[in-house]
Amino acid sequence: MKKTTLALCALCAILFSFAQANHQKRKIILWSFAENNCEEWKRRKADIDKKFNIDLQIELVAQSKFVKKLYTAMIKGEDKPDIIEWMIENNRILSSDPAKSLAIPLNKYLSKSILNNKILSSRLSWVSYSNNIYGLPHDVHPAVLVYNDTIWKRVGVDLSKIETWDEFFEESKKLQKLKRNGQQVHFALPFGYGGLGDSMFMIWQQTEIPIVTKDGKPAFNSPAFIEFQKKWKDWMDSGSMIMWDWGNFAQFIADGTYASYIAPDWWVSQSDMAAKNGKYRLKVRNLPVYKKGMKCGSSWGGSFLAIPKGTKDPEKIYKIMEYMQYNEAAVTERFYETGMIPPVESIYDHYYFKREDPRFNGAKLTQTQIKSGKDLTKVLMADNFWNYLGYFSQQFTEYCKENRISFDEMIEYAQNDAMKRFNAKIDPYAEITSDIANDEENENEPEEKIDEDVYDE
């Protein structure tokens, strides 16, 4: 009897220990630089925890300190995150050599996934180096053209019929007829003097012209890129563009200074003030193409989830990330709340994506955005890509804004600076920088009284 009792006690102890171990939750630490996305993960935490029997810990890390903090944690081998959410542009943590990347390739996990070939491959290209796919993008951020149909029609231009950017800028010269106190008051596009940023950055994507070669060398001196820059100079000389002003952007749409602008999904809301005022009729369309027959799609911005090197059980971590990014019910809700287009085509038939937008005369804005997203071109990435882009932008400023160098010198200096970096074979671990761009959200703009436009005779 005693032996039987002892055996039963031992069995109960074993079963209790097994049950206790089975209910222990693994702590999964997520670092994100994006406050809005952190709020989404927090709302979904209970569901994610339950599905994977984990305790998801979400930590907001300052964008300016993110890379340095991650690098330091990996060097020390302690307090490392299991998942990171980092920015697609200027990410500075990925490499064509997995040994030099702060994140691990996801190819073998993606190949087993039911979502393989369902995530927009063009979007994945931004986080792919030498065929190594390092991240799962959160959104597409497709760009469309928002335009003031009232102003364009005043000069006899139906912008919906324009096919190419050359046609767009040729027709935009007509805006110069509308003057106030002898000054031009309406401009076709805003742009920054920083080179491959804002409007130029999005139009450049449409050209399908790489700024790197397959072996990672800079290609600013390629005939195709030089042709694009000469075309851009002609467009600037047409008098059709004016400075991109982050702080006053919404006001410049509302008062008609910007007769049109290229808008990724996160920037469309800059038209809200103008739409509310009701002075002008706003419309939306896909971007004109660089040349006839080319793609209209473009994008700007975004983030991705990735697995830092050394993370335990990366296969499980991948499944958690995939669920966080692409669970259909969750991303549909995400779109409803944010208006950001997810990179999962399987949900595009939901009625949320087919609603009419009162800001743009009842147009189905999201359908236009989806067209842009599906029409994105693949971008050839390489080590130092973002550094190269920065070198060109610096020289463009010297040429275009400061007038210190010639066009040919701009190309030459940008290529030379980038080649010096390429030849130096700089170890990315030895150069953790804190110069990552930090866009500031615009504050709500005050409403303005609606007045009639007055032009010179």
ABEGO torsion letter per residue (X at the ends): XAAAAAAAAAAAAAAAAAAAAAABBBBBBBBBABAAAAAAAAAAAAAAAAAAGBBBBBBBBBAAAAAAAAAAAAAAGBGBBABBBBBABGAGABBABAAABABBBAAAAAAABAABGABBAAAAAAABBGGBBABBBABAGBBBBBBBAAAAAAAGBBAAABABAAAAAAAAAAAAABBBGGBBABBABBBBAAEBBEAAAAAAAAAGBBABBAAGBBAAABAAAAAAAAAAAAAAAAGABBBBBAAAAAAAAAAGABABBBBBAAAAAAAAAAAAAGABBBBBBBBBBABBGBBABBBBEEBBBBBBBGBBGAAAAAAAAAAAAABAAAAAAAAAAAGBBBABAAAAABAAAABBBAAAGGBBAAAAAAAAAAABBBBBBBBGAAAAAAAAAAAAAAAAAAGABBAAAAAAAAAAAAAAAAAAGBBAAABBBAABBBBBBBBBBBBBBBBBBBBBX
